[in-house]
Amino acid sequence: MTEVRYFAAAAEAAGRHGESLAANTIGELRALMVERHGEQLERVLTRCSLLVDGVVAEDATTLEETDVVDVLPPFAGG
């Protein structure tokens, strides 16, 4: 299973900081996260970057069981 790590608003919306999920692509993973955690996470995901092992990923990106996916909302700063 792919390890998913939620940060900031994504962790709050998911109600957890991480979990392991089985998906073949980032698109499937995104749909599974929404199915499990609902529309609040769905809204947050529209603003998030998903990184696979530190690299920005698109919905078509293929996942391996050993991958780590970070769900990162935009960060404010200056």
C-alpha positions in Angstrom: 0.0 0.0 0.0 1.1 3.6 -0.6 1.8 5.7 2.4 -0.1 9.0 2.4 1.0 11.9 4.6 -1.4 14.8 5.1 -0.2 18.2 6.2 -1.8 21.4 7.6 -5.4 21.9 6.3 -5.3 18.5 4.5 -4.6 16.7 7.8 -7.4 18.6 9.5 -9.9 17.8 6.8 -8.9 14.1 6.7 -8.9 13.9 10.5 -5.5 12.3 10.5 -1.9 12.9 9.6 -1.4 9.8 7.5 -2.7 6.4 6.3 -1.9 3.6 3.9 -4.1 3.3 0.8 -4.1 1.0 -2.3 -4.3 2.8 -5.6 -2.7 2.5 -9.0 -2.5 6.2 -9.9 -2.6 9.6 -8.2 -6.1 10.1 -9.7 -7.4 6.9 -8.1 -5.7 7.8 -4.8 -7.4 11.2 -4.9 -10.8 9.6 -5.5 -10.2 7.1 -2.7 -9.2 9.9 -0.2 -12.4 11.8 -1.0 -14.5 8.6 -0.7 -13.0 7.9 2.7 -12.9 11.5 4.1 -15.7 13.4 2.4 -16.3 16.7 0.8 -14.3 18.8 3.2 -11.1 17.0 2.1 -12.3 17.2 -1.5 -12.4 21.0 -1.3 -9.0 21.1 0.3 -7.5 18.8 -2.4 -8.5 21.2 -5.1 -5.8 23.5 -3.7 -3.2 20.9 -2.8 -0.1 19.7 -4.4 0.5 15.9 -4.3 4.1 14.9 -4.3 5.3 11.3 -4.9 8.6 10.8 -3.1 9.2 14.5 -3.2 8.2 15.1 -6.9 5.0 16.9 -7.9 2.6 14.4 -9.4 -0.3 14.6 -11.8 -3.4 12.4 -11.7 -1.9 10.0 -14.4 1.2 9.4 -12.3 1.6 5.7 -11.6 2.0 4.6 -7.9 4.1 1.8 -6.5 3.4 0.2 -3.1 6.7 1.7 -1.7 5.8 5.3 -2.7 5.2 8.0 -0.2 2.6 10.6 -1.2 2.6 14.0 0.6 -0.6 16.1 0.4 0.5 19.7 0.7 -1.9 22.6 0.8 -0.5 26.0 -0.3 1.7 27.6 2.3 1.6 31.3 3.2 4.7 33.1 4.0 6.9 36.0 3.2 
